[in-house]
């Protein structure tokens, strides 16, 4: 059809970075445009709505700290998922791994007598390990038995959710919280420090950035990173090269799921200061982190940027609800739209429009080869 | 265990397994054509919310069911377009639809949360059969029409899949799209139809929850059932009749776990279906020596004509 106009599609083997970036940007812009249409449906002028949102998120100090605060779990879990996706390990279980981290941190804060200067590092370590362990079963089943990890990681999310619910209604239910389902509050000394009077628990943010740097280094310079990349890009070559799939996958999931676990620690130790309802600990961060990782296209440092962007979407959701009367469920719709638009934009990266008619067949074949 | 308990367990298992069966049957057909649909959960929840909204505002649950089927099919059409025509990653496309569907359903249904459905689908008692001893109350009393329909549809789909030209076409497309193409089959069209069919089935599964089983709307009310249906398709080795058994087994285990309420905390029992799902996948994998045995050969691979 295109040829009638003197154009044809030519496959692009390795789309250059700036093309990928521009197309991703365009996809996100389309998603935000569609969101604007939804604003109009709710009787809110889209320009005014975006004006209000920008004013209260980006041009306002407190608002901006909220954006960053929401971005923290997304960056942590997102970096972890970038690593997993690079190995073609479809970890959809960040949500459960966040909860596992939150439970471990709460367990330490509530029941383990430790001095304050040891408690905070201990909580992070416990959260990292718990998150990692939560990913172990799906990883083990994938390498050893070829069980689809998408379904198992997802099932682990639900299992984690109901365990948290059981804990806060049963064994860990606080004595002083009659009528509410949450644990006792952590001792004040165990709360993560925040930036001034904001809710920005900066230690978690620092860990997130360090982790992104570490994973970048891991992928680019370390043997494990090399093995992860080969395993993802060409499993047959990896097998031929004698890479130990079991060891590599287990280490990979430890970091990937452990990162999500750290996010869970930040949420309970930095914000709630107690174990609360699973839907309050994570507002779907584990699922949104999938979008963060896909937007980052395999680059851990880019996950900081995409994490901040989706953090902005979350923070905007609050503004929409409070200032514009738009229901809070809009955040989920916007996240879904963004992901749909990115996936639809993918062919534009794989092909380019060129002038001229198709090259002769033989030429195409040599090109492919 | 006394007879009464067995009877009630079977009856409740059948009711619980119905949405799983509908969704799994749809997924089996989509996967038989070679397309994985991770959007089942999203299509189910969209079916549930739209079915409820239409059922509530028109007073007709059947109209709601029809709309739910249509909405599921529409969402599946989007999945088909992204994964078949655009040849984008099927996993991501399905996930996107699930995330979008969960968000959109919450938005659409926000004013309906906790509102009981005025005119829900009623129980159907099969005349004659329901008065049989034991079997009557276990299988043919106080069930919904969709439960029986699901069993009939499963048998039909099984027959079509293995004994008709259409089924042969479907299987060929999923096993070897190249061979199908050479044989003059329109691979793209077959895949589109199978995926959309899967979406329609998922929509019906969702509507069963909001128009019959509950009958009400609650955010995230499918609660992972779409994902369990995906696992069931694997557990049933992509066979519609086996899916009946698999779904029922799930329902039975789930129902039975509730008779342990006195021993275990009920909150912990709610996580049983998810544990069963993992166990079921392990059993299949162990049985087949760690290979995805029975999976359509070209599952998950986009088809491009003249690729090789």
Interface residues (C-beta under 8 A of the other chain):
Chain A: X90 X92 X137 X141 X144 X145 X146 X147 X148 X150 X151 X152 X154 X155 X156 X157 X158 X159 X161 X162 X163 X165 X166 X169 X170 X287 X290 X291 X294 X327 X329 X330 X331 X332 X333 X334 X335 X336 X337 X339 X340 X343 X344 X346 X347
Chain B: X38 X78 X82 X86 X87 X88 X89 X91 X92 X93 X95 X96 X97 X99 X100 X101 X102 X103 X104 X106 X107 X110 X219 X223 X224 X227 X228 X230 X231 X234 X265 X267 X268 X270 X271 X274 X275 X277 X278 X281 X282 X285 X286 X290 X291 X292
